[in-house]
Amino acid sequence: MVAATSHPVAGGKGTLLRYRVAVENGIHGVSADVFAGQVSAILSDPRSWTGTGHWRLQQVPAGAHYDFTIYLVSPATRDKLCGDGYDRYTSCRKGNSVVLNVARWVHGVPSFGTDLTGYREYMVNHETGHRLYNGHELCPGPGQPAPVMQQQTLGLHGCVPNSWPMRDGRAYHGRSGQYADPIPSDPASFAS
């Protein structure tokens, strides 16, 4: 179900991209409009991609022109939309689809501990970051904030969790690259 709501343009300059928000039918306890409000609040925050000055983002309602879609889906649907084999744990971006796994949205991951809000901010920013042409990045050093484009869902590699692409008013990056972290195989990790 695509959210019927819309939100104002976030960001003062840069390329404008319009996105819609959709929640898979059958997911209980998360309405498309409420989820859209949460996503919009994250992407409108000046610590998000709109703070870089390169992007303006606007959530638009069902039926409006859009550039990409942010989905909240079950682990099985995640695998179908991402098209990268059996995973059911992570989220992804494929083409104009930003795919967020509801199991992670509800349960988070060990690396973020009990900070579910922070993990949700990370999920939205990381996967939207891929749609904005950003690749994976590495931890810059022990005890430092992880770049938002680090695969923090799978591991921190000495960094501390970080949900935002902007830190102290500036874009924050690590070196390009990714770790060979395995997808957790514990069946409890796949709860939805």
Buried (B, 14 or more C-beta within 10 A) or exposed (E): BBBEBBBEEBBEEBEEBBBBBBBBEEBEEBEBBBBBBBBBBBBBBEBBBBBBEBBBBBBBBBEEEBBBBBBBBBBEBBBEBBEEEEBBBBBBBEEEBBBBBBBBBBBBBEBBEEBBEBBBBBBBBBBBBBBBEBEBBBBBEEEBBBBBBBBBBBBBBEBEBBBBBBBEEEBBBBEEEEBEEEBBEEEEBBEB
